């Protein structure tokens, strides 16, 4: 009987040799052996990842994504300090300044944040899942009640300074560590100027702020009174100064009032 070799066995053998050859050659040789176009050289080759260096002037903030209780310790059993809402009294997204983090015994990540509350205890712990992604700033605003000045620092260096008005003795501007939590425009009253910043600082007495009890940083329609102790607790600036500050200071900036 006449035996005929199958053409498929020959084809398979040839393919096997081609695949073997391409495996030991470069992309160009492999393309030529298979009669394919030469591979295009990449326009961009990613480098090795570089981790961000820590900086004493870098601060983080986050949006409150879901309403949550801030507690004295990173535990669901700890005493609540306050209830965090997702919106501020002014109707903007509520943000908190991030200070620290810790994982509890159940593996839940907790974040220590600065709070907009009265009293010395203005920090608390919230579960990380209640917050949105982090934003970062490298600025800090220092309000000096004795010198009646506001100074903005970036990376620890002064980039802005202006005379200010602060609270009268009967309505003192509170001292401590706070942060900028919103930026507002379009007030009907000229007493707030063209732009205002809401802070996390709270006053036990009356303030000029529409939401009541919060300390704002805003312009004025009485620039001749500055510098001085002329407000109900808020920090006032001349309109030209508040506009210049608005170009330099982002939301989330830590504020020190001393």
TAKAWO-V653081 format. One record per backbone hydrogen bond with DSSP energy under -1.0 kcal/mol. NH is the residue of the N-H (numbers start at 1). CO is the residue of the C=O. If there is no record, write none. Layout:
nh->{NH	NH}
co->{CO	CO}
This chain:
nh->{11	12	13	14	15	16	17	18	19	20	21	22	23	30	31	32	33	34	35	36	58	59	61	62	64	65	66	68	70	71	72	75	78	81	82	84	88	91	94	96	98	99	100	102	104	107	110	111	112	113	114	115	117	122	124	125	126	128	130	131	132	135	137	140	141	142	143	144	148	149	150	151	152	153	154	155	157	159	160	162	164	165	166	168	171	176	178	180	181	182	184	192	193	196	197	198	199	200	203	212	215	217	218	219	219	225	226	228	230	230	231	235	236	237	242	243	244	245	246	248	249	252	253	255	256	257	258}
co->{7	8	9	10	11	12	13	14	15	16	17	18	19	26	27	28	29	30	32	31	55	137	135	96	94	130	130	84	82	125	79	73	75	70	70	68	92	88	86	62	60	112	112	110	108	104	102	126	100	124	97	122	115	120	113	71	111	109	127	128	63	61	59	153	254	151	256	149	144	144	162	142	160	140	157	138	154	152	152	150	148	236	228	231	168	257	255	253	198	198	196	189	190	184	217	182	215	179	213	209	201	197	235	192	195	222	223	164	166	228	166	216	165	218	238	239	240	241	242	245	245	180	250	178	141	176	143}
